[in-house]
Amino acid sequence: MNADFDAPTFRAALGLFATGVTIVTARAADGRLVGLTANSFNSVSLAPPLVLWSLAQRAGSMPVFAKGSHYA
């Protein structure tokens, strides 16, 4: 994975994240943008840079996120 930032920069960004609420977005296969509010956001690893968020199986947006490969 090529990242435009290093582990200290990623750590600093995560340190500024005051609460566990964020917006997660993805693009559906048809090009439609899908987003949701997630209150289950956590840091997992600096190397590689990983975060974790959770989505209920019954969520209407689950099909898009289950098939997606990139999230923002």
C-alpha positions as CSV (number, residue, x, y, z in Angstrom):
1,M,0.0,0.0,0.0
2,N,1.3,3.4,-0.9
3,A,0.2,6.1,1.5
4,D,0.9,9.9,1.1
5,F,1.6,10.0,4.9
6,D,3.7,8.2,7.4
7,A,2.9,6.5,10.7
8,P,3.5,9.6,12.9
9,T,1.2,11.7,10.7
10,F,-1.5,9.0,10.8
11,R,-1.1,8.8,14.6
12,A,-1.4,12.6,14.9
13,A,-4.6,12.6,12.8
14,L,-6.1,9.8,14.9
15,G,-5.2,11.8,18.1
16,L,-7.3,14.7,16.9
17,F,-10.3,12.5,16.5
18,A,-12.2,13.5,19.6
19,T,-15.3,11.3,19.4
20,G,-16.3,8.0,17.8
21,V,-18.7,9.6,15.3
22,T,-17.7,10.0,11.6
23,I,-19.0,9.7,8.1
24,V,-18.1,6.7,6.0
25,T,-18.7,6.8,2.2
26,A,-18.4,4.3,-0.7
27,R,-19.3,4.2,-4.4
28,A,-21.9,1.6,-5.6
29,A,-21.3,-0.4,-8.7
30,D,-23.6,1.9,-10.6
31,G,-21.6,4.9,-9.6
32,R,-24.0,6.1,-6.9
33,L,-22.4,7.5,-3.8
34,V,-23.5,6.0,-0.5
35,G,-22.7,7.3,3.0
36,L,-23.6,6.7,6.6
37,T,-22.9,8.1,10.0
38,A,-20.8,5.6,12.1
39,N,-20.3,5.8,15.8
40,S,-18.2,2.7,15.8
41,F,-14.9,4.2,14.5
42,N,-11.6,3.1,16.1
43,S,-7.9,3.0,15.1
44,V,-6.5,-0.5,14.6
45,S,-2.9,-0.1,13.3
46,L,-0.3,2.4,12.3
47,A,1.6,0.0,10.1
48,P,-0.3,-0.6,7.9
49,P,-2.6,2.4,8.6
50,L,-6.0,0.8,9.5
51,V,-9.2,1.9,11.1
52,L,-12.3,-0.1,12.1
53,W,-15.9,0.7,11.8
54,S,-19.0,-1.5,12.1
55,L,-22.2,-1.8,10.2
56,A,-25.3,-3.9,11.1
57,Q,-26.0,-6.8,8.7
58,R,-29.6,-5.5,8.2
59,A,-28.4,-2.0,7.3
60,G,-29.9,-0.8,3.9
61,S,-26.4,0.3,2.8
62,M,-24.8,-3.1,3.6
63,P,-24.8,-4.4,0.0
64,V,-22.8,-1.5,-1.2
65,F,-20.3,-1.6,1.6
66,A,-20.0,-5.4,1.5
67,K,-19.0,-5.3,-2.2
68,G,-16.8,-2.2,-1.9
69,S,-13.1,-2.2,-1.9
70,H,-12.4,1.4,-0.9
71,Y,-14.0,3.6,1.7
72,A,-13.5,7.3,2.7
